[in-house]
Amino acid sequence: MAKLFVLLEKRGSGFIVTDEAMQMLLSVPNVVLVIFTSPIRSGKSTCINYLVTGDTTSYYINHPMKVDAGIYSVTKDFNTYGPVPLSTLNTNFGISNISGISADVNIFFVDSEGTEDLKQPKQDVIMGIMSLLPVACVCVYISTGQVQEQTLPEIA
């Protein structure tokens, strides 16, 4: 059964995978980590909620990730929701199984804290994301507008 948990916690100058996350990830076959990253208030949590629920009628669906109106960051830490079977996403959006891609895949959506929150140093969030890249299958960057040249190093 899918649940919300914290994937990484800050320890000293780095990050470690939480015990709960380790248990979740090791208990499920065919794990795919999908990391969402971008500046604060760009819609990372909302996008995950759309994918998980299949409901795209409102910006303020509060499941599984907490969302709220305003100018301040809502997401703290590296909140993760899963496992969500790929077959569930296919059903939510009317997608037929694609040959060569297993519907047995179990997706874990990782919602990172925004990279421009003044309460959390940007480099801490980026270091957390970088620590996940060796095991991530997909990294999604959400943009609130056109991607500018000065944004490319952050995306990279």
For each residue, the residues with C-beta under 8 A, 3 or more apart:
1:
2: 52 64 81 82 83 84
3: 24 81 82
4: 64 65 79 80 81
5: 18 20 21 24 79 80 81
6: 9 18 20 21 77 78 79 80
7: 17 18 21 77 78 79 80 108 110 132
8: 15 16 17 18 21 77 78 128 131 132
9: 6 15 16 18 77
10: 14 15 124 128
11: 14 15 16
12:
13:
14: 10 11 127 131
15: 8 9 10 11 78 127 128 131
16: 8 9 11
17: 7 8 21 22 25
18: 5 6 7 8 9 21 22
19: 22 23
20: 5 6 23 24
21: 5 6 7 8 17 18 24 25 80
22: 17 18 19 25 26
23: 19 20 26 27
24: 3 5 20 21 27 28 80 82 83 108
25: 17 21 22 28 31 108
26: 22 23
27: 23 24
28: 24 25 31 82 83 106
29: 104 106
30: 102 104 105 106
31: 25 28 83 106 108
32: 86 105 106 107 108 137 138
33: 108 110 132 135 136 137 138
34: 107 108 109 110 136 137 138 139 140
35: 110 112 129 132 133 136 138 139 140
36: 44 45 47 48 109 110 111 112 140 142
37: 44 112 115 125 129 139 140 141 142
38: 42 43 44 114 115 141 142 143 144
39: 42 114 115 116 144
40: 72 73 113 114 115 116 117
41: 70 71 72 73 114 144
42: 38 39 114 142 143 144
43: 38 46 47 142 144
44: 36 37 38 47 48 65 75 111 112 114 142
45: 36 48 49 65 66 67 74 75 111
46: 43 49 50 59 61 65 67
47: 36 43 44 50 51 140 142
48: 36 44 45 51 52 64 65 81 109 111
49: 45 46 52 53 55 61 62 63 64 65 67
50: 46 47 53 54 55 56 61
51: 47 48 54 84 89 92 109
52: 2 48 49 63 64 81 84 109
53: 49 50 61 63 92
54: 50 51 91 92 93
55: 49 50 58 61
56: 50
57:
58: 55 61
59: 46 67
60: 67 68 69
61: 46 49 50 53 55 58 67
62: 49 65 66 67
63: 49 52 53
64: 2 4 48 49 52 81
65: 4 44 45 46 48 49 62 75 79 81 111
66: 45 62 74 75
67: 45 46 49 59 60 61 62 74
68: 60 74
69: 60
70: 41 74
71: 41
72: 40 41
73: 40 41 76 113 114 117 119 120
74: 45 66 67 68 70
75: 44 45 65 66 79 111 112 113 114
76: 73 79 113 120
77: 6 7 8 9 113
78: 6 7 8 15 110 111 112 113 128 132
79: 4 5 6 7 65 75 76 110 111
80: 4 5 6 7 21 24 108 109 110 111
81: 2 3 4 5 48 52 64 65 84 108 109 111
82: 2 3 24 28 106 107 108 109
83: 2 24 28 31 106 107 108
84: 2 51 52 81 88 89 106 107 108 109
85: 88 89 103 104 105 106 107
86: 32 89 90 101 102 103 104 105 106 107
87: 90 91 97 103 104
88: 84 85 91 92
89: 51 84 85 86 92 93 95 107
90: 86 87 93 94 95 96 97 103
91: 54 87 88 94
92: 51 53 54 88 89
93: 54 89 90
94: 90 91
95: 89 90 98
96: 90
97: 87 90 101 103
98: 95 101
99:
100:
101: 86 97 98 105
102: 30 86 105
103: 85 86 87 90 97
104: 29 30 85 86 87
105: 30 32 85 86 101 102
106: 28 29 30 31 32 82 83 84 85 86
107: 32 34 82 83 84 85 86 89
108: 7 24 25 31 32 33 34 80 81 82 83 84
109: 34 36 48 51 52 80 81 82 84
110: 7 33 34 35 36 78 79 80 132 136
111: 36 44 45 48 65 75 78 79 80 81
112: 35 36 37 44 75 78 115 125 128 129
113: 40 73 75 76 77 78 117 120 125
114: 38 39 40 41 42 44 73 75 117 125
115: 37 38 39 40 112 122 125 126 154
116: 39 40 122
117: 40 73 113 114 120 122 125
118:
119: 73
120: 73 76 113 117 124 125
121: 124 125
122: 115 116 117 125 126
123: 126 127
124: 10 120 121 127 128
125: 37 112 113 114 115 117 120 121 122 128 129
126: 115 122 123 129 130 154
127: 14 15 123 124 130 131
128: 8 10 15 78 112 124 125 131 132
129: 35 37 112 125 126 132 133 139
130: 126 127 133
131: 8 14 15 127 128 134
132: 7 8 33 35 78 110 128 129 135 136
133: 35 129 130 136 139
134: 131
135: 33 132
136: 33 34 35 110 132 133 139
137: 32 33 34
138: 32 33 34 35
139: 34 35 37 129 133 136
140: 34 35 36 37 47
141: 37 38 155
142: 36 37 38 42 43 44 47
143: 38 42 146 147 151
144: 38 39 41 42 43
145:
146: 143
147: 143 151 152 155
148: 151 152
149: 152
150: 153
151: 143 147 148 154 155
152: 147 148 149 155 156
153: 150 156
154: 115 126 151
155: 141 147 151 152
156: 152 153
